[in-house]
């Protein structure tokens, strides 16, 4: 069909709705990890570790092939219209890199028994992803643009 974007547009571009969907899914995982950390620690650490892996894959491999992007492509994209515009994928991937570092550090702190630092860093990542999911304001994307003013979001 002419004019239809498939599940994965160009590697260098991303649907802005996918970025918000990914942020919402990430926020759900991080919130669940925080809620379970005190009562079901192994489950909470497993959730946090899985999100660290998703951040790493998205940052280092591809936003479009991440688990959240694949869920979006299969279940959401077929039910919505073609996006009005696509975003440069570099700012969201940089945001995923920041998320990777913050949550990996949180996981290390939890494993080392430094729960206060683990909770704090996980809460920080949760706040950033919730902000992105709810408003479309991506703090990591903005940080990327501040560091590289010639890039466009």
C-alpha positions as CSV (number, residue, x, y, z in Angstrom):
1,X,0.0,0.0,0.0
2,X,1.3,3.4,-1.0
3,X,1.8,5.9,1.8
4,X,1.8,3.4,4.7
5,X,4.7,3.3,7.1
6,X,5.6,-0.2,8.2
7,X,6.5,-1.3,11.7
8,X,10.0,0.2,11.5
9,X,10.6,3.4,9.7
10,X,14.1,4.5,8.9
11,X,16.6,3.6,11.6
12,X,17.5,7.2,12.0
13,X,13.9,8.3,12.7
14,X,11.3,7.4,15.2
15,X,7.6,8.0,15.7
16,X,7.1,10.5,18.6
17,X,4.2,8.4,19.8
18,X,6.5,5.4,20.1
19,X,8.8,7.4,22.4
20,X,5.9,8.2,24.7
21,X,4.6,4.7,24.6
22,X,8.0,3.4,25.5
23,X,8.3,5.9,28.3
24,X,4.9,4.8,29.7
25,X,5.8,1.1,29.6
26,X,9.1,1.9,31.2
27,X,7.4,4.0,33.9
28,X,5.1,1.0,34.7
29,X,8.0,-1.4,35.1
30,X,10.0,1.0,37.3
31,X,6.9,1.8,39.4
32,X,6.3,-1.9,39.9
33,X,10.0,-2.5,40.8
34,X,9.8,0.3,43.4
35,X,6.6,-1.1,44.9
36,X,7.9,-4.6,45.1
37,X,11.5,-3.8,46.3
38,X,10.5,-4.0,50.0
39,X,8.2,-7.0,49.8
40,X,9.4,-9.2,46.9
41,X,13.0,-8.1,46.4
42,X,14.0,-10.8,43.9
43,X,11.1,-9.9,41.6
44,X,11.8,-6.2,42.0
45,X,15.4,-6.7,41.1
46,X,14.5,-8.9,38.1
47,X,12.2,-6.1,36.9
48,X,14.8,-3.5,37.3
49,X,17.4,-5.7,35.6
50,X,15.1,-6.3,32.7
51,X,14.6,-2.6,32.3
52,X,18.3,-2.0,32.4
53,X,18.6,-4.5,29.6
54,X,15.9,-2.8,27.6
55,X,17.6,0.6,28.1
56,X,20.9,-0.9,27.0
57,X,19.5,-2.5,23.9
58,X,17.6,0.6,22.9
59,X,20.6,2.9,23.5
60,X,23.3,0.7,21.9
61,X,21.4,-1.2,19.2
62,X,18.1,0.3,18.0
63,X,15.1,2.1,19.3
64,X,12.9,0.5,16.7
65,X,13.8,-3.1,17.6
66,X,13.4,-2.7,21.4
67,X,10.8,-4.7,23.2
68,X,8.5,-1.7,23.7
69,X,8.9,-0.7,20.0
70,X,7.9,-4.2,18.9
71,X,4.8,-4.1,21.2
72,X,3.9,-0.7,19.8
73,X,4.4,-1.9,16.2
74,X,2.3,-5.0,16.7
75,X,-0.6,-3.7,18.8
76,X,-0.8,0.1,18.6
77,X,0.6,1.2,15.2
78,X,-1.9,-0.7,13.1
79,X,-4.7,1.1,14.9
80,X,-3.5,4.7,14.6
81,X,-2.9,6.9,11.7
82,X,0.4,7.5,10.0
83,X,2.4,10.0,12.1
84,X,2.4,13.6,11.0
85,X,6.2,13.7,11.4
86,X,9.1,11.5,12.6
87,X,11.8,12.5,15.1
88,X,15.5,12.2,14.8
89,X,16.2,9.0,16.8
90,X,19.5,10.3,18.3
91,X,17.9,12.3,21.1
92,X,15.6,9.5,22.3
93,X,18.5,7.0,22.1
94,X,20.7,9.3,24.2
95,X,17.8,9.5,26.7
96,X,17.8,5.7,26.8
97,X,21.6,5.8,27.4
98,X,21.0,8.0,30.4
99,X,18.2,5.7,31.6
100,X,20.6,2.8,31.3
101,X,23.3,4.5,33.4
102,X,20.8,5.6,36.1
103,X,19.0,2.3,36.4
104,X,22.2,0.2,36.2
105,X,23.6,2.2,39.0
106,X,20.4,1.8,41.0
107,X,20.6,-2.0,40.4
108,X,24.2,-2.1,41.6
109,X,23.2,-0.1,44.7
110,X,20.3,-2.5,45.5
111,X,22.5,-5.5,45.1
112,X,25.2,-3.9,47.3
113,X,22.6,-3.3,50.0
114,X,22.6,0.5,49.6
115,X,18.8,0.6,49.3
116,X,18.4,4.3,49.8
117,X,20.5,5.1,46.8
118,X,18.8,2.3,44.8
119,X,15.4,3.7,45.6
120,X,16.5,7.3,44.9
121,X,17.9,6.5,41.4
122,X,15.0,4.3,40.5
123,X,12.6,7.1,41.5
124,X,14.6,9.6,39.5
125,X,14.3,7.4,36.4
126,X,10.6,6.8,37.1
127,X,10.0,10.6,37.4
128,X,11.8,11.3,34.1
129,X,9.9,8.5,32.2
130,X,6.6,9.5,33.7
131,X,7.2,13.1,32.7
132,X,7.9,12.0,29.1
133,X,4.9,9.6,29.0
134,X,2.5,12.2,30.4
135,X,3.7,15.4,28.6
136,X,6.1,14.4,25.9
137,X,8.9,16.3,27.6
138,X,11.9,14.1,27.3
139,X,14.7,15.4,29.7
140,X,17.3,13.1,28.1
141,X,16.4,14.4,24.7
142,X,16.7,18.0,25.9
143,X,20.1,17.2,27.4
144,X,21.2,15.8,24.0
145,X,20.0,19.0,22.2
146,X,21.9,21.2,24.8
147,X,25.1,19.2,24.1
148,X,24.6,19.2,20.3
149,X,22.7,22.4,19.4
150,X,22.9,21.5,15.7
151,X,20.7,18.4,16.2
152,X,17.0,18.7,15.7
153,X,14.3,16.9,17.7
